[in-house]
Amino acid sequence: MKYEKIQGPKGVREYLPPESAAFEWVREQLIAPAKAAGYQLMELPVFEDTNLFTRGVGESTDVVSKEMYTFEDRGGRSITLRPEGTAGVMRAVIEQNLDRGQLPVKVWYSGQFFRAERPQAGRYRQFYQVGIEAIGLDDPAIDAEVIAIADRGFKNLGLRNYRLEITSLGDAQSRAAHRIDLMAFIKKLDLDEATAKRAEINPLRLFDDKRPEMQAAMVKAPLLLDYLSDSSRKSFELVQGYLRAMKIDFVINPRMVRGLDYYTGTTFEFVHSDLGAQSGIGGGGRYDGLMEILGGQSLSGIGFGLGVDRALLAAIAEKSLPAEDFTSDLFLIPLGESAMEIALTTAQELRAAGIRTEIAFGDRALKGAMKAADKSGARYVVVLGDSEISSGNVDLKRMSDGVLTSVKITQLRDQLRQALSL
């Protein structure tokens, strides 16, 4: 019986060798600044109770109304694959009482997220993010630090063609004053029923509407930045001052509305000029009130999510990826069963010392094994045969120029560490 091939799901970007090495490098570079700033890993489930997202993210958002992967599990519970990271982090902080300890709670996370979108370059149904959250303090300095960590991640990738856009969505007092005038403006527009309903739930969503006719209709809409309370304005000015002190360039975008309803206060987005329509490579903001909405105490927080897929595309566009693909340090070629046993034990010792070591498996002739070693890109090659075993010496071949160095098997580790400057 001949079985048909099973295809992977549409809209999912897979990373296979050798490209997966570039993906891994990008992810690690984005994570590194968070670790350096004292943020600790939080590993969370990829599915949650659907109410977490409908309540936390907001029913007026496209994420909740159109894009979530929601299903009923065997117990009849409504479950959703996580479309974003902040709500899950906040749920865990509340449930595990992390907010009752030292504040702020500073965590980072990475992994897959899911949205039922129309697939295109840089826009996938399963996508990868790196994120951080700082929960428990309302301090403009933390806002600036969070933005700086994201900016450092992109600089780690060697990116230059991006800009940081920032704004403030104000406090409750600011938004209440703005809402009155904004709703009065919106009521004069000729809206379809669905758009009018979205505006009733959250009128700011209309600033985020990508339809040309809606963008034109909102050109003269009142802007929230003009309604900031004294405290919100002072906070936003402090954030700008801290960013200037850290020499982080930014532009103020008064029409910015992130795609999630929980944002308040400082809000930001990184936009890359080489990525076309899917230009956003990361963003975030403050979410005062989210913890309370999810059943916790009234604590403030700020965080971001950076798109690993899009950051990789940006690094490719700017040609900033490292030139080297993954290469092993040593390729061991054992000839015979006795040699294989020594190769396995030697490789174990070398790997423990941080030397990346591959072994030629299978019953290959020496010529074929050397071809495999050459294709692997290994820096050095050692052949283990009967004569090498009996003498206790091997020839360490440097593949770049073919130079041979006679080395005792027992001293191979030290010789390689010296040669590799480990």
N, C-alpha and C positions, 0 to 999 in steps of 0.2 A: 504493500500500500504506500502510495506517495502522498506525503502531507504537504499542504500549501504553506508557504511562508506566512508568518504572522508579522504584520507591520506595527511599528511603533505608533503611539497616539499622535494625531495631528496637533500642531501648535506647541510641541515640546522640543526644545533645543537640547540635543544630546552632545556631550563633550567626550570625545574619544581620543586616544593617543594618536599623534603627538600633540594635538591642539589642547588636550586636557591639561597639559603642563602649563600652558599660558593661562587657562582659566584658573587653575590652582594658584598661580603666582599673583594674578589680579586680586583674587579673594584674600590672600594672605596680606598683601600690601594694604588693602582697605581695612583689615582687622587690626593691623599692627599699631596704629596710633591710639586706638581705644585701649589696648592692653597697656601701652606706655603711660596712659593717663589713669590707670588704676581701675578700669572697668573689668568686670569678671563675667565669665561665660554663664549664660542661662540657656539650657537646652529644653525646648518645649515641644508638645505634640503638634503634628501637622493638621489635626482636626480638633474642633472644639464644638461645644454647644452652640447652635445657631444663634441663640439669643445674645451671646457675647458680642457678635458682630452687628446684629440688627440694632441692639441698644447702644453699643459703644461706637461703632463707625458712623451710624446714622442712616435712617431709612430713605432720606432724600438723595443719597449718593448713588452714582451709577454702580459702584462696587456692590452695594447691598441690593439694589433694585434690579440689576441686570446681569451681574458678573459672577456671583458666588456659585460654587459647586456645592449644592446642598442635597442631602439624601437622608432617608430614614434607615437607622440601623436595625439590627434584629430585635432590639428591645423596644422598637417604636419611637425612639428618640430622634429628634431632628439634629443632624450633624452637618457641619460645614468644613470643607478644607480651608485652611487659613488663607485669606486674601491679603493680609497684612500682619505686622508683628506686634504693634504696640498694645492692642487689646489683650492678646494672650499673655504678654508680659505683665500687664496690670492685673489680670485675673490671678496669675500665679503669685504676685507680690501680696495681694489681698489674702488669698487662700492660705499661704504659708507664713503670714504675719511678718513679712520682711519689713513692712512699713512701721512696725513697732520697735524696730531696732535702730541702729545708727543711720542717720540720714545725711546726705542723700543715698538712696539705693542706686548703685551705678552698675549696669549690666550691659553685655553685648551678646548678640546672637547672630546666627547665619543659617541659611537653609533655603528650602524650596517654599514657594508661595504659589497660589493658584487663583486665576481669574478666567472666566469664560469669555475671552475676547476674540476679535477677529485677528488671526495670526498675521503678522508681517514682520519685517526685519526689526529686531529690537523689541518686539511686542509679542510675548508668548503666553500660552495658557498655563504653563508651569515656568516660573522664572525664579531667579536666585537673588537674594538680598543679603547684605550685611547691615545690621542695625545696632544702635545703642539707645539706652534710656537712662536718664538721670531723674530720679523720683524723690520728691520730699522737700525741695526748697524752691522758693520763688525768688531767684536771684539773677539779674541781668548778666552777671559774670559767668554763670553756668551756661546761659544761652550762648554767650560768645565762645566758651570752651567747646561746646557741642559742635557749633559751626566750624570751629578751627580744627577739630578732629576729622570731620568730613573733608575739609579742604586739604589737610595734610595727606589723607588717604589718596586723593586724586593727584596731588603733587608727587606722592610716592610712585605713581604710575608714569610719571613724566608728562602728564597732560598739561597743555597750555591753552588750548582753544576752548575754554569753558568760562562761563561767567557765573558769579553768585548773585542771585536776586533775593532781596529780603523785603519784608513788610511787617506790619503789626496788625493783627486782627483784634487788638484791644481787649479790654476787660468787659464784664457784663454790662456795666454802665455805658461804656462806649458803644457797644453793639446795640443796646436798647435804643439809644438816641438815634443811631444811624438807621436802624430798622424802620423807624417811623417814616423818615423821609424817603428811604429806599422803596418801601411798600407803596407809598403815595406815587412815586415815579413809575413803578412797575404796573400799577393799576391803569395807567394811561396807555400801556402797550397792548397791542393785539396779540395775545398769546394763545397757543393751543391749550387744550385741557390739561395734558400731561405736564407741560412746562409751568402752567399756572399753579398746579398742585405742588410741584417741586418748590416753586417760589414761596408758597404759603408755609411750607415746612422750614425751608431755609433759603431766604431770598439771595444770599451770597452765591448760591449755586449758579445763578444766571451769569455771573462774571466768568464762570468756567465753561460756559456753553460754547462749543467749537463751531457751531453753525454760523456762517458769515452774516446771515440776516440778524441773528441774535447779538453777535458782536457789534454790528452797526447800531442796533437798537440800544445797546448799553453804553455807548460812547459818552453820553452826557449824564449817566447815572451818578448819584452822589457817592463819594469814595469814603470808605471807613477811616482812612488815615486823617481825614479832616474832622473826625468826630472823637478822636482819642481824648480820654479824660486826662487830667494833669498827671496822674500817677502812671498811666500807660504811656503817655508821651515821654515822660522822664525816663522810664525804663527803656523805651526804644532808643532814645538818644544815648543812653549809657551803653547799650549793646553796640551801637555804631561806633562810639568812641573806643571801646575795647577792641573792635575789629581793626580800626585804623591803627591803634597802638601795636597790634600784632602784624601790621602790614598785610592784611587780607583785603583785597579789593572787592567791592560790591557795588551793586546798583539797587536803588529802591524801586520796586514795582508795586504801585498802589492798587493794581487790579488783580494781584495774585490771590487765587483761592485754591488751596490744596484740595485734593479729591476726597478728603475725609472730614466729616462734620465736627470732630472733636477738637480741632485746632483753635487756639486762642493766642493772643499776644504775639510774640516773636514767631515768624513763619519764614521759611526760606526754601529755595530750590536752586540746584546747580544745573545749568543748561549748556550743552555742548553744541558748537556751531557746525560740526561735521556729520551729524547724525540725521539730518533731515527732519521729518515729522516727529519722530520719536527722539526728541532732543534732550529730554529730562534724564539726567544720569543719577539723580538722588535728591532728596529733600526731606524736610521735616518741620518741626515746630513745637511750640508749647501747647499743652493740653490740660489747662486748669479745669477741674470739674469732672474729668473722665473717671477718676478713681471713685468719686462719690456716685456717679451714674451706675457704676458696676458694683455698688454695694459696699464700698470701703469708706474710709474716712476722707475728709476734704483736704487732700494734699495735691500740690502742684507737680508738674513734670514736664520734661522736654526730651525729644529724641529725634532720630532720623532713620531713614532706610535708604541705602545706596544700592543701585542696581548693578550686580556683578556682570550680567549679560551685556548691558549697555556700556559699562566701563571698559569691558574687553573690546567691544566694537570701537570705542573711542581710542583706545590704545593702539588698535590695529590701524585706524584711520590716521593717527599721528605718528605711526611707526615707532612707538616708544617701548614695544615689548623687548625683553632681553633677546639678544641674537642667538644665544645657545638654547638648543632643545635639551631635554633630559639626556644626560649621558652617564653611564656608570664609570667608576674609577678603574675597575679591574674586571676582566673577562677571563674566567678560569676554564681551561679546556682539559678535562680528565680523559685519559685513554685507558679504558678498562675498569673493572669493578673495584679493584683495590684503589685505583686513583680516584674514583668517584667518592669513595668513603673519605679519603683525605681532603678532597675538594669541598665536600659538604662541611666537614669540621673546620677547615680553614676559612671558608666563607662565613661561617657562623662567628668565628673570632674576629674577622675583619669587619663585618657589619656592626658588631658590638662596639668596635672602635670608631665607627662613623665613616667607614670606607664602603662606598656603594659597590657591591660585588655581584656579578652575574655568573652563572654556570652554564656551560653548554650541555644540555640534556639530550638524551636519545643516543642511539648508536651511530654517531657521525664519524666519518673519516676526518683526519686532521685537516685536509684541504677544505672540506665543507665547513668545519668548525671555525677555521680562520676567516672564511668569508662571512660567517655569522658574526664573529667578533668585530670585523671591519664595519659591517652594516650597523652594529649596535652603537658605534661611536665611542666605544670604551677608550679610555686614555692609555690603559696598559693591558697587556695580555700575558698570561702564563700558561704554558703547556705542562701538564702533569702526566708523565708516562713512567714506564718501569725504570728507566735509567735515572730519572729525577727522584723517584722514590728511594732507590737504592743509594744514591749519592747524598740525598738530603738537600740538594741544590736545584734551583730552577733559574731559567733565564727570564728576567723581567723585561718584556719588550715594550718600548715606548712607541705608540702607534703613530705619533706625529712625524717621526723621522726614522723609525726602525731600529734605533739604538738599543742594544742588549746589555743588560747588567746582570751578572751572576749573583744570586742572593740565596742564602740559606732559607729553607722553608720556615724555620722557626723565627727568622728575622724579617719575614716578608711584611708583617704589619708595620714595624718600625721604619723600614725602608720606604714603604708607601706613604706613611704619614709625613715623612720628611720630604718626599718628592711632591706630595700634594699640598704641603705647607699646612697640615691639619694640626 
